[in-house]
Amino acid sequence: MKSEKGLTFIAMIFIVILIALLVFGVVYFTRIQVSNEKLETLKTNMLLIQAKTNVIAQDVEMKVENATLKGTKLADMKEDEIIKSFLEKGVIDENSGDSDFYVLKDQDIKDLGLENVEIEDGSYYIVDYKKNDIITTNGFEASDKNMYYKLSELENLNNE
């Protein structure tokens, strides 16, 4: 009889399972890292917008010459499909008197001097000038499967 050397069937199955577990682990942690990067990019963009719009709001309040709120009033954009869809979610109450909502489009972002901030297709940023909060119409789905839209919510979110 010839002595056969090599892997047994059980050893081969064990190696395949081990490789599958390694691949699963790498994919899982890569997805978490990509999600965290997306969250941090969104928060950074929103913080940049908040800083610029806060200065503008203060200038308007102090009646600085040529100071105007940037963007388009939310009430003037209710026919826009993106805004309609966003308002149906009930994230904000645009009729409350304690808020002053303006929609920022690509050109408005550039006018603020934020050329590096990009808006996703099918999305806008909304500024609440009275509360100094920034809102994204797309939102961010966290690992808890909830959607978050406001910068004030995202700042406290740790996506693990």
C-alpha positions as CSV (number, residue, x, y, z in Angstrom):
1,M,0.0,0.0,0.0
2,K,1.0,3.4,-0.8
3,S,1.1,6.0,2.0
4,E,-1.0,9.0,1.0
5,K,0.1,12.2,2.5
6,G,-2.1,15.3,2.4
7,L,-5.0,17.0,4.1
8,T,-7.9,14.9,5.3
9,F,-11.4,15.8,4.4
10,I,-12.1,17.1,8.0
11,A,-9.0,19.3,8.0
12,M,-10.0,20.7,4.6
13,I,-13.5,21.7,5.9
14,F,-11.8,23.2,9.0
15,I,-9.5,25.4,6.9
16,V,-12.4,26.5,4.6
17,I,-14.5,27.5,7.7
18,L,-11.5,29.4,9.2
19,I,-11.0,31.3,5.9
20,A,-14.7,32.1,5.7
21,L,-14.7,33.4,9.3
22,L,-11.6,35.6,8.5
23,V,-13.3,37.0,5.4
24,F,-16.5,37.7,7.3
25,G,-14.6,39.5,10.1
26,V,-12.7,41.7,7.6
27,V,-15.9,42.6,5.7
28,Y,-17.7,43.4,8.9
29,F,-15.1,45.7,10.3
30,T,-14.6,47.3,7.0
31,R,-18.3,48.1,6.8
32,I,-18.1,49.7,10.3
33,Q,-15.1,51.8,9.3
34,V,-16.8,53.0,6.1
35,S,-19.9,53.9,8.0
36,N,-17.9,55.8,10.7
37,E,-16.0,57.7,7.9
38,K,-19.3,58.7,6.3
39,L,-20.7,59.9,9.7
40,E,-17.5,61.9,10.4
41,T,-17.6,63.5,6.9
42,L,-21.3,64.4,7.3
43,K,-20.7,65.9,10.7
44,T,-17.7,67.9,9.5
45,N,-19.6,69.3,6.5
46,M,-22.5,70.2,8.8
47,L,-20.2,71.9,11.3
48,L,-18.6,73.9,8.6
49,I,-22.0,75.1,7.4
50,Q,-23.1,75.8,10.9
51,A,-20.0,78.0,11.6
52,K,-20.6,80.1,8.4
53,T,-24.4,80.4,8.9
54,N,-23.9,81.4,12.5
55,V,-21.8,84.3,11.5
56,I,-24.3,85.3,8.9
57,A,-27.2,85.1,11.4
58,Q,-25.3,87.3,13.8
59,D,-24.5,89.9,11.0
60,V,-28.2,90.0,10.1
61,E,-29.2,90.4,13.7
62,M,-26.7,93.2,14.2
63,K,-28.0,94.8,10.9
64,V,-24.6,94.7,9.2
65,E,-24.8,96.3,5.8
66,N,-25.5,93.8,2.9
67,A,-26.0,91.0,5.4
68,T,-28.7,88.6,4.3
69,L,-29.6,85.0,5.2
70,K,-28.2,82.6,2.6
71,G,-30.4,80.0,0.9
72,T,-34.0,79.8,-0.2
73,K,-36.8,79.9,2.4
74,L,-38.2,76.5,3.0
75,A,-41.8,77.8,2.5
76,D,-40.8,78.8,-1.1
77,M,-39.6,75.3,-2.0
78,K,-42.5,73.2,-0.8
79,E,-43.1,72.0,-4.4
80,D,-39.6,70.6,-4.8
81,E,-39.8,66.7,-4.7
82,I,-36.8,66.4,-2.3
83,I,-38.4,68.9,0.2
84,K,-41.8,67.3,-0.1
85,S,-40.4,63.9,0.7
86,F,-38.4,65.3,3.6
87,L,-41.3,67.1,5.1
88,E,-43.5,64.0,5.0
89,K,-41.0,62.3,7.4
90,G,-42.0,64.9,10.1
91,V,-38.4,65.6,11.1
92,I,-39.1,69.4,11.4
93,D,-42.1,71.5,12.1
94,E,-41.7,74.3,9.6
95,N,-44.8,76.1,10.9
96,S,-43.3,76.6,14.4
97,G,-42.6,80.2,15.1
98,D,-39.3,79.5,16.9
99,S,-37.5,78.4,13.7
100,D,-36.4,80.1,10.5
101,F,-35.6,77.4,7.9
102,Y,-33.6,78.0,4.7
103,V,-32.6,75.4,2.1
104,L,-29.0,75.4,0.9
105,K,-28.3,74.2,-2.6
106,D,-24.9,73.6,-4.2
107,Q,-24.6,77.3,-5.3
108,D,-25.5,78.5,-1.8
109,I,-22.7,76.3,-0.3
110,K,-20.2,77.8,-2.8
111,D,-21.4,81.3,-1.9
112,L,-20.6,80.5,1.7
113,G,-17.0,79.8,0.6
114,L,-17.3,76.1,1.3
115,E,-16.2,74.7,-2.0
116,N,-15.0,71.4,-0.4
117,V,-18.5,70.6,1.0
118,E,-20.4,68.5,-1.4
119,I,-24.1,67.8,-1.3
120,E,-25.2,64.3,-2.2
121,D,-27.4,63.9,-5.2
122,G,-31.0,64.2,-4.2
123,S,-30.2,66.0,-1.0
124,Y,-30.1,69.5,0.5
125,Y,-28.9,71.0,3.7
126,I,-31.5,73.0,5.7
127,V,-30.4,75.7,8.1
128,D,-32.5,76.7,11.1
129,Y,-31.1,80.2,11.6
130,K,-32.9,80.8,14.9
131,K,-31.7,77.6,16.6
132,N,-28.4,77.5,14.7
133,D,-29.0,73.9,13.7
134,I,-28.1,72.2,10.4
135,I,-30.3,69.4,8.9
136,T,-29.6,67.1,6.0
137,T,-32.6,65.9,3.9
138,N,-31.0,62.4,3.3
139,G,-30.3,61.7,6.9
140,F,-27.8,59.1,8.3
141,E,-28.7,55.6,9.1
142,A,-26.8,54.5,12.2
143,S,-26.0,51.0,13.4
144,D,-29.1,51.1,15.5
145,K,-31.1,51.3,12.3
146,N,-32.5,54.7,13.2
147,M,-32.3,57.7,10.9
148,Y,-30.7,60.9,12.1
149,Y,-31.1,64.2,10.3
150,K,-30.0,67.1,12.6
151,L,-26.4,68.0,13.5
152,S,-27.5,68.3,17.1
153,E,-28.5,64.6,16.9
154,L,-25.4,63.5,15.0
155,E,-22.9,65.1,17.4
156,N,-23.9,62.7,20.2
157,L,-24.0,59.7,17.9
158,N,-21.3,57.1,18.2
159,N,-21.8,54.7,15.3
160,E,-20.4,51.4,16.5
